[in-house]
């Protein structure tokens, strides 16, 4: 059985995760209280708030399907990335969805 986790991060940290091939287990993670759309949105929103506290230019939330929500997350387990598209985002705006194949474009800035 897998669990969907929402991991707050920054673009700078995402680059480090890509270089390491995984998201380490020591970061904060959020799990939806249930499998409803509302529950998943609540977990995404909490992770976006936590990302803002990390001090990056944009809020970034990694979404992964994992067997153990407390273990390191291999990049292959990522299913989506949510990111602010504006450099100075409105904290009330929703994050944009990106496929994992777009991570290189997020990191080099060409996705914006």
ABEGO torsion letter per residue (X at the ends): XBBBBBBBBBAAAAAAAAAAGBBBAABBBBBBABABAAAAAAAAAAAAAAAAAAGBABBBBBBBBBABAABBBBAAABABBBBBABABBBAABBBBBBBAAAAAAAAAGAAX
